[in-house]
Amino acid sequence: MISPRCAAGLRSPRCTLWLTPLLLAWGSDTVRADDAAPPRELAMRMESELFANGGDKPVARSLTLFRDGVAWDFLELPGDDDDKTLRLVEVVLHDPARDRVVVIDPKRNVKTQIETVRLERLAVSLASWARRDDDRLVRWAGGPDFDEGLTKTDTTLELAGPRVRYAVAHAPAPSNEAAMAYREFADTALLLRALLHPGGLPPFPRLALNRHLETAGAIPCEVTLEMDSRFASLGGRTDRMTCRHRLHPRLLTNDAAKIDDAAARSAAAEAVALAAFVERIVPPEE
């Protein structure tokens, strides 16, 4: 959902885009594994743009293509030049049938594979840690119960917690299968962000909202996260991130070529361990 991808919170556009979108279901402390896989003939696309603090230009953009039981997610972030043009920085293959996620860095021509069981274990350990944290917001975000503070209408969801508010506008999904496929993708994307970019807000409030969306047979149109700083009472600012989604119930003409190109990139990329992949994306602090 903002999607598709933030497991880690507001610390960077790369994390926050998956406030959103991106795939495993969250019940209490475990990831649901008993849902049938969506039909392989399901094909659709989700375009997502992330806006920060009321800005009119996106700070990140993603395109998610669903085909043949998998999802290809293309993430664009600003380059290093002054014009801040968004450029492709990451491609992620979500492959639930093979219980894996493959993350590709097209610039460095490297990739790493993450088994979904690793994300399941991360969810359990992250929830356990969050519920013991000193900060009320972090403890709240550890779940498992988010019914208090949740408000629902036919087209919106709102979840409020300590110093934080999530607001989701949604529309009917093309089918129940589409709603399930999107939730599977979005949940996995959230946990993936938490693994690759630790240190932000735990993803469990978003996972809970994803669950409500699937139950309603809905897809998000807009997801907003507002978070006060820890020192808001002393003049700290409020961060506001909004991700707008556009769902197309079918693939466009050039989408097949885009998927084929991504598959070729994946085949050509050098496989590296997760630690090496992350170290080269996020340099260690001095």
MARTI-187059 format. One record per atom (N, C-alpha, C, O): residue in one letter; x, y, z. Coordinates in steps of 0.05 Angstrom, whole numbers, plus 5000, padded with zeros to 4 digits. Each point is the difference from the previous one (the first is absolute). Example, Ala and Ser with C-alpha at 12.3 -4.5 7.8 and 13.67 -1.06 7.14 Angstrom:
BEGIN
A526448865156A498250245000A501850245000A502150005013S497250214973S501650245001S498550225014S501050225004
***
This chain:
BEGIN
M501649785000M498450225000M501750245000M500850034977I500150135037I501550214992I502049844997I502450025005S496249824987S501149824993S501249984999S501950015017P497949954959P500349765003P501750005021P499549795012R503050375003R502149895014R500950125025R502450044997C496950045026C501850105021C499749835024C497950015013A503949874993A499949865025A501450165021A499749965024A501950224967A501850135019A499150275009A501250105019G496850024970G499050255010G500750244984G500149984975L500550255037L500350254986L502950084996L500550244993R501449595012R502750094999R501150054972R502050154997S496949724983S500950054973S497849944981S498349835006P501650304970P498049934980P500149714992P497949874995R504550015005R500349724992R498349825020R498849814991C501350265034C498549855020C497050074998C498349825000T501150434998T497350095004T498249914977T497649975004L503550004972L498349934978L498449755007L497849954990W503349885026W498649775008W498950045028W500249845018L498550404985L498150045021L497749824992L498449875014T501950154960T498449864982T500449745007T498849834988P501750114962P499349894993P500949945011P500249755003L501649584998L500850034987L499049765001L500349854982L497049575070L500149764985L499849765017L499249794990L501550225035L499449795019L497950115019L500250245007A498049615003A497850105016A500750005029A501449825010W497750395004W500650035028W497549945017W498050134997G502249685021G497849945017G500750115027G499450245005S501749605013S500950115026S503050035000S501050224995D500449565010D502950024999D501249834978D502549984998T495949914985T501049824979T499050094973T498050134998V503549794982V499250074972V498249774990V500749775002R497150304987R498149814990R501149854977R501250124982A498449615017A501249854978A497949814988A500849844983D496750185024D498049814991D498350104977D498249864991D502350384999D498550104978D500949874974D502449954996A495749994987A500749904974A501350224983A499350235003A502649694980A501350204983A498050114980A498249854991P502050415001P498250114981P500349864973P502249904994P495750104990P500249874974P502250114983P500650245001R500849594984R502350084985R499250184977R501750154990E495849855002E499250174978E499550295008E499650174983L500549895043L499650275009L502250184989L502349945003A496950284985A501950204990A498950285005A497850064993M503950105020M499250285006M502550165006M502249895003R497550374998R502250185006R499150215020R497750095001M504249995017M499550205019M502250224998M502449935002E496850324993E501950224999E499850155027E497750075008S504549995004S500050135026S502050245000S502249984989E496950245023E501750245003E499950095029E497950015012L504550064998L500250085028L500650305002L501850104986F496750045031F500350295003F500750055030F498849875018A502950324987A500950065027A499150285009A500450194986N498349825037N499350255013N498750204982N500750245000G497349674985G498450174983G501350094974G498850164986G503549735007G501350074975G498349914976G498549815002D501950334975D498549934976D501549834981D499049924979K503650025027K501649824983K500749755015K500750015024P499049764964P500549755014P503049975007P501750074985V498849835039V502749955009V500849714994V502349925003A495849924989A500549724992A497749904984A497850115002R502749694981R498049894983R500549704997R502249924999S495649934999S500349724995S497949904981S497850114999L502949684986L498149874982L500149705008L502249885000T495550005005T499849725007T498449864980T497650074995L503549724992L498749854980L499549725010L501949865008F495650054990F499249735009F499549834976F498350074983R503149705015R499649824977R501049735007R502149975013D496449824980D500849725003D500649945029D501949855006G496650265013G500349935028G502350135014G500649945023V500850254963V502250155013V499550304996V498450084984A503150085031A499950294998A502850114996A501849925014W498450254966W502550144995W499650295009W498250134991D503649975027D499750275010D502550164992D502349925005F497250314983F502150184990F500050265016F498050144999L504149915016L500250245017L501850214988L502249954991E496750305007E501550234991E500450205022E498150065015L504450044988L500750205019L501650224987L501049964978P499250275035P501650224987P502949934996P501149855016G500150254963G502849964995G501750195017G498950155016D503649844980D501850185015D500350274988D501350185012D497649874964D500450264987D498050205012D498249935015D502150324976D498350215012D497149994992D498350105014D501149784963D497250014991D498349795014D497550004997K503749825018K498549805016K498149834983K497949925009T502950034966T498449824983T499949725012T502049895009L495550004991L499749735011L501249804980L499450014976R502149805035R501349804983R499749725013R499749985025L500249824959L499849735010L502449925017L502250024991V497249905034V502249935018V499849715011V501949895010E495749994986E499649745012E497749854986E498050124994V502449625001V497949834990V499749775019V502049885008V495550065000V499549785018V498149804988V497950084990L502949675009L498349784991L498749875025L501549885016H495950134986H498549875021H498949744988H498350004982D502749775028D499449744989D498949825021D501549835010P496050204998P498949845022P499949704995P500249855019A499550074956A499949714994A502649875007A500149765007R502250394992R502649895007R501050105027R502349965007D495950175008D500650095027D502550175000D501849955017R498450244965R502550164999R499450284990R497950064987V503950125019V500150274989V502850044989V502049945014V498250184962V502650054988V500250314997V498350124986V503850005025V500450294999V502350054981V502249895004I497450284976I502050054979I500850295001I498350185000D504349875000D501150274997D501050034972D502149904993P496350234989P500850014972P502550164994P501549944981K499250255036K502450164996K502549845005K501950014985R498149845037R502349845008R500049724987R501949855002N495850084986N499749744987N500449775020N501449814994V497450225029V500149795021V497149945009V498250174997K501449605015K497449925011K500549845025K502149885004T495850105012T500049835023T497349875003T497950124994Q502049635016Q497549865003Q499449965030Q501849945016I495750114991I499249985028I497649815001I498050044987E502349765030E497849805003E497850135017E500650145019T496949804975T497850125015T500049915029T499050145017V502149624989V500149925028V501750195016V499550035024R502550094964R501650205014R498450245007R500450125022L497849964961L498350235006L498049935022L499350165017E499749594983E498249915021E501450015027E498850105019R503649814982R501550005025R500650295009R499950065024L500750114957L500450285006L497550135013L500250155019A497549784970A497550115011A499649935029A499350175016V501349584991V499649915027V502050145019V499350105021S503249914971S502150125017S499650315002S500450115021L498850014957L499650295000L497650085018L500150205015A497849644984A497750065018A500749965029A499350165017S502249634989S500949965028S501750235010S499750095023W502150004960W501750235008W498450255004W500350145020A497949924961A498550255001A498250025025A499750215012R499249574996R498150005023R501550045027R498750055020R503949944980R501550055024R501550274999R501550075019D498150084960D501550264997D498950215019D497749995008D504050204999D499350215019D498150204987D498450135015D501649904959D498450204987D497149904995D499749784990R498350385018R497349914998R499249944971R498549814995L502450364986L499449964972L501049734990L498649854987V503950095020V501249754991V498549765012V499549804987R499950225039R498549785013R497349964987R499249784995W499450444999W497449984987W500349874972W498449834993A503750254993A500449904973A500749705000A499849874979G501050035044G500649715001G497649835001G500249754997G497450375006G497549845000G499749825024G501350055021P497149744977P498749914975P497250124995P498949974978D499950175042D497250094998D499950294992D501150185014F497749884962F499750274991F497150094997F499450194987D498849665026D497150064997D499450275014D498450164990E502949895033E499650265012E501450224984E502449974994G496250235000G501150214983G499549974970G500850174984L497849615009L499449954972L497150094994L498149945014T501750224965T497450104990T499749924971T501850044984K495849855009K499549904973K497550124989K498050045014T502150034960T497650064984T500149824976T501749834997D496350214985D500049834976D502450054981D500749834984T500650415019T502150074982T502650095014T501950074986T498149925040T502450105014T500649825024T498349865011L504350154997L500949895025L501750215014L501550144987E498349885039E501850185015E500849855025E498449895015L504250134991L501149875023L501850205015L501950114988A497449955037A501450195016A501449875023A498949825013G503650264992G501549905023G501550235012G499650234993P502249715026P501550225013P501850154979P501849884989R497650375007R501550184982R499949914971R501850084985V496349765007V499949904973V497249964991V498249945015R501450114958R497349954988R500449894972R501550124984Y497249665010Y499849904973Y497250054989Y498049965014A501950144961A497550044987A500149874972A501850054985V496249785009V500049854975V497450054986V497849955011A502350144964A497650014983A500249764981A502249954989H495649915007H500249754984H497649984981H498050135004A502349694977A497949954980A499849694996A501949865007P495950054983P499749714996P502249894981P500650124980A500549655027A501949864983A498549884976A497649955002P503850004976P498649874977P498949735007P498049914987S503249955032S499149745008S501149945028S501850135009N497149665004N501149925025N502949904997N501750045018E498949834959E502749914995E501950234998E502349985009A496850244979A501750244997A500650125028A502350085006A495749935011A500350115027A502049825016A501750115014M498149634983M501749825014M502950024989M501950005016A498450024958A502750024988A501350265009A502450005006Y496150224995Y501250255008Y500849995029Y502250105007R496149795010R500849995028R502549825004R501750075016E498449714970E502349825003E502650164992E502049985014F497850164964F502350164991F500750225021F502350035007A495650125001A500550245018A501249915026A501850135011D497249655001D501049915025D502949914998D501650075017T499049784962T502849914997T501850244996T502350005010A496850204974A501650234996A500650155025A502250105004L495949925014L500450135026L502149865016L501850135012L498049614990L502049845015L502750014987L502150015014L498050004960L502550024985L501450275007L502450005005R496150224996R501150265007R501149995028R502150125006A496549755012A500949985028A502749855002A501750065016L498649744966L502549855000L502350164988L502250005011L497350134966L502150144986L500750275013L502350094998H495750045014H500450275011H498950015028H497950125004P503349755015P499050005028P500250275013P501550184991G496949855030G500350255016G497650185000G499950195015G498149764968G497650174999G497749885016G500449825017L497250284978L497749915014L499349714991L500049944977P499549885042P499349724993P497650004981P498350175002P501549634980P498050004979P497349905008P498250004983F501449925042F497649855006F497450164998F497949894994P502050385012P497550154994P499249984971P497749974993R504350054989R499449994971R499149724992R498249974984L503049825028L499149734995L497149965009L498549864986A500850265036A497249985009A498150144981A497949894994L502950344996L498350144981L499849844974L497849994988N504449885004N499949834976N498049785003N498549934981R501449955043R498149795006R497150094997R498349874988H501150375022H497350114998H499350064971H497749964991L504350144994L499450054971L499449744985L498150004984E503349795021E499449754986E497349905008E498549904983T500850115043T497449915009T497850154986T497949894994A502550375002A498050174986A500149964970A498450124986G503549725003G500249974971G500950264987G499050074978A502850075035A500750274991A503050034994A501749845008I498950374977I502750084993I500450295008I498250164996P504149915016P500350285008P500350194977P501349944980C497550305023C500450214980C502050215011C501650114984E498349935042E501850205012E500549915029E498149935014V504450084994V500849935027V501650245011V502050084988T497350025035T501450225013T500949915028T498549895015L504050174991L501149965027L500950275011L501650134988E497249945034E500950245015E501249925026E498849855015M503650254991M501449925024M501350245013M501650144987D497649925038D501350215015D502749905009D500449775006S501550424996S502649935011S499749955030S497950075012R504049804999R499949945029R499850255017R499149985023F501850244966F500050255015F498050204988F500550245000A497249664991A498150184987A499050225019A499550224991S500249715034S499150205019S502050235004S499350215011L503249754980L502050215003L500650134973L502150124996G496049844985G500350134975G501049824978G500750094978G499449655027G500949814979G498049994977G497650075004R503349864973R498350004976R498449754997R500649795013T497450224971T498449764992T500849924972T499950164982D500949595015D500649894974D497449894988D498549875013R501250194962R497649914985R500849894974R501250144983M498349605013M500749874975M497449894988M498449865013T501250204962T497649914986T500749844975T501650104983C497349675014C500549844976C497449964985C498049915011R502050174964R497649984983R500449774980R502149974988H495849865010H500149764984H498050014977H497850105004R503049804974R498149964977R500249724991R502149904991L495649965011L499949724992L498949974972L497950124994H503449724989H499049934974H499449705000H501849845006P495750084988P499349725003P501249824979P499349764998R502450354985R501449834980R502750134994R500550235007L501349614981L502650114993L499850164974L498349954983L503450255014L500150164976L501849874980L501449805005T498750314971T501349884977T503049955006T501149794993N500350415019N502949975004N500749875026N502449975006D495749945010D500649885026D501449734997D501849945016A497349904964A501349744996A503050034994A501649855010A499150354974A502850054993A501550095025A502349935003K496450235014K501350095025K500649775018K502149985013I496049834989I500449765017I502349834988I501749905014D498350074959D502049844987D502850125005D502049865005D498150414994D502650145004D500949965029D502449965005A495750055014A500749965028A501049715005A501949965015A496849854972A500849725002A502949964989A501649855011A498950294967A502749984989A502150135018A502249905004R497150335009R501750125019R500649825024R502349975009S495749895000S500349825022S501849774993S501849925015A497949974961A501649784991A502950084997A501849845005A498750414987A502850094995A501350105025A502550015001A496050065019A501150135024A501649795017A499349765000E502850335013E501649835017E498549965026E499150195013A500749564996A498649935025A502050055023A502249905000V496950255020V501750065023V498349945026V497650004999A503849965023A498749965025A498650265009A500750224991L497349755025L498450245009L501850205014L499750244995A502149685022A501850185014A501650174981A500250255003A500949634976A501550154980A498350194984A500850224994F496849695000F498150164985F499250255015F500050224989V499449755037V499250235016V502350185006V499650255000E502749655005E502350175006E500650184978E501050235004R498649684971R500750174977R497750204993R500550194986I497149765025I497850204997I500250215021I499750244994V500849675031V500150185022V502849995012V500549815016P501350384978P502749985011P500050015030P498350145012P503549715001P500150015029P500750275011P501550154987E497449925036E500550255012E502950025009E501249805009E500050434989E502850045008E500150035031E502250035011
***
